[in-house]
């Protein structure tokens, strides 16, 4: 019995660090600019096993600044300088389970170029600037380049 527990403990010690470090991640930074602009940057590194990142929830501190005061104006994505280039991937910015980009985030991430889009309403078939009233999440789908590096910028206006 003691041998089984010892073997299980050793296996857990070997497996846990691999799963902790395997997941992709993003580092959030925010900046306030003169003229009523507020920018949130997500510098992302894709998972070493499949290129993915977990859905990113904008931090509570940043949301306290944005909620009720700002509108989403633009979302931009580009390969991080000096990093591993990503392949084409899709970005969604969600508030209350609604994609504020209205599908315009498809292929927003590119291997070499900077792409941007404004928020879009699929229902109204028009670009718009939605008020930030609740927590925002950013998700990336269809990224398959292992350990890729890209940055997503969200620009807000008053």
C-alpha positions in Angstrom: 0.0 0.0 0.0 2.8 2.4 0.9 4.5 1.7 -2.5 1.3 2.5 -4.3 1.0 5.8 -2.5 4.6 6.6 -3.2 4.2 5.8 -6.9 1.0 7.9 -7.1 2.7 10.9 -5.3 5.7 10.7 -7.7 3.4 10.5 -10.8 1.4 13.5 -9.5 4.6 15.5 -8.9 5.7 14.8 -12.5 2.3 15.5 -14.1 1.2 18.6 -12.3 4.1 20.9 -13.4 3.6 19.9 -17.0 -0.1 20.8 -16.9 0.5 24.1 -15.0 3.1 25.3 -17.6 1.5 23.9 -20.7 -1.5 26.3 -20.9 -1.2 29.5 -23.0 -1.5 32.8 -21.2 -1.9 36.6 -21.7 -0.4 39.5 -19.8 -2.8 42.4 -19.4 -1.6 46.0 -19.4 -3.7 49.2 -19.5 -3.0 52.8 -20.3 -5.1 56.0 -20.1 -4.5 58.5 -22.8 -5.3 62.2 -23.1 -8.4 62.9 -25.1 -10.6 60.2 -23.4 -8.9 57.1 -24.8 -8.2 54.0 -22.7 -6.2 51.0 -24.0 -6.0 47.5 -22.8 -3.3 45.2 -24.3 -3.2 41.5 -24.0 0.3 40.1 -24.8 -0.4 36.4 -25.4 1.6 33.3 -25.7 -0.1 30.2 -27.1 0.0 26.9 -25.4 3.1 24.8 -26.1 0.9 21.7 -26.9 -1.8 23.3 -29.2 -1.4 27.1 -29.5 -4.5 27.9 -27.6 -5.0 30.4 -24.8 -7.8 30.3 -22.1 -10.5 32.9 -22.4 -9.2 36.1 -20.8 -11.4 38.1 -18.4 -10.5 41.8 -18.2 -9.3 42.5 -14.7 -11.6 43.9 -12.0 -9.5 47.1 -11.7 -9.7 47.9 -15.4 -13.4 47.0 -15.5 -14.1 49.5 -12.6 -12.6 52.2 -14.9 -14.4 51.2 -18.0 -17.9 50.3 -16.8 -20.4 53.1 -17.4 -17.7 55.5 -18.7 -16.3 54.0 -21.9 -17.4 52.5 -25.3 -15.5 49.9 -27.2 -14.0 51.7 -30.3 -11.5 49.3 -31.9 -9.8 45.9 -31.5 -6.4 45.4 -33.1 -4.2 42.2 -33.3 -0.7 41.7 -34.5 2.3 39.3 -34.0 4.4 40.2 -31.1 7.8 41.5 -32.2 10.6 39.0 -31.7 8.2 36.1 -30.9 6.9 33.1 -32.8 4.5 34.2 -35.5 0.9 32.9 -35.1 -1.3 31.6 -37.8 -4.7 33.1 -38.7 -7.0 33.0 -35.8 -10.4 34.4 -34.7 -11.0 36.9 -31.8 -14.2 37.5 -30.0 -14.8 40.2 -27.4 -17.8 39.3 -25.3 -20.0 41.2 -22.9 -23.1 39.4 -21.5 -22.5 36.5 -23.8 -22.6 38.7 -26.9 -19.7 39.1 -29.4 -19.3 42.8 -29.6 -17.4 42.4 -32.8 -20.4 40.7 -34.4 -18.2 38.1 -36.2 -15.7 40.8 -37.6 -13.0 39.2 -35.5 -12.6 36.2 -37.9 -9.0 36.0 -39.0 -8.2 39.1 -37.0 -4.9 37.5 -35.9 -2.5 37.2 -38.8 1.0 35.8 -39.1 2.7 39.0 -40.3 0.2 41.8 -40.5 -1.6 44.1 -38.1 -5.4 43.9 -38.5 -8.1 45.9 -36.8 -11.8 46.1 -36.7 -14.5 48.2 -35.1 -17.4 46.6 -33.1 -20.2 45.5 -35.3 -23.9 44.5 -34.8 -24.9 41.5 -36.9 -28.5 42.3 -36.1 -28.4 45.9 -37.3 -25.8 45.1 -40.0 -23.9 48.2 -38.9 -20.8 49.2 -37.1 -21.4 50.6 -33.6 -19.7 51.5 -30.4 -21.2 49.5 -27.5 -21.2 50.9 -24.0 -19.2 48.9 -21.5 -21.7 47.9 -18.8 -20.5 44.5 -17.7 -17.4 42.3 -17.6 -15.5 41.8 -20.9 -13.9 38.6 -21.9 -11.6 38.0 -24.9 -11.4 34.6 -26.6 -9.2 33.3 -29.4 -10.2 30.4 -31.5 -8.5 28.4 -34.3 -4.9 29.3 -33.2 -2.8 26.2 -33.8 0.8 27.5 -33.8 2.6 26.1 -30.8 4.0 28.8 -28.4 3.0 31.6 -30.7 3.2 35.2 -29.6 0.6 37.9 -30.5 -0.9 41.0 -29.0 -4.5 42.0 -28.9 -5.3 45.7 -28.2 -8.7 47.0 -27.2 -9.2 50.7 -27.5 -12.0 52.4 -25.6 -13.4 56.0 -25.9 -15.5 58.2 -23.6 
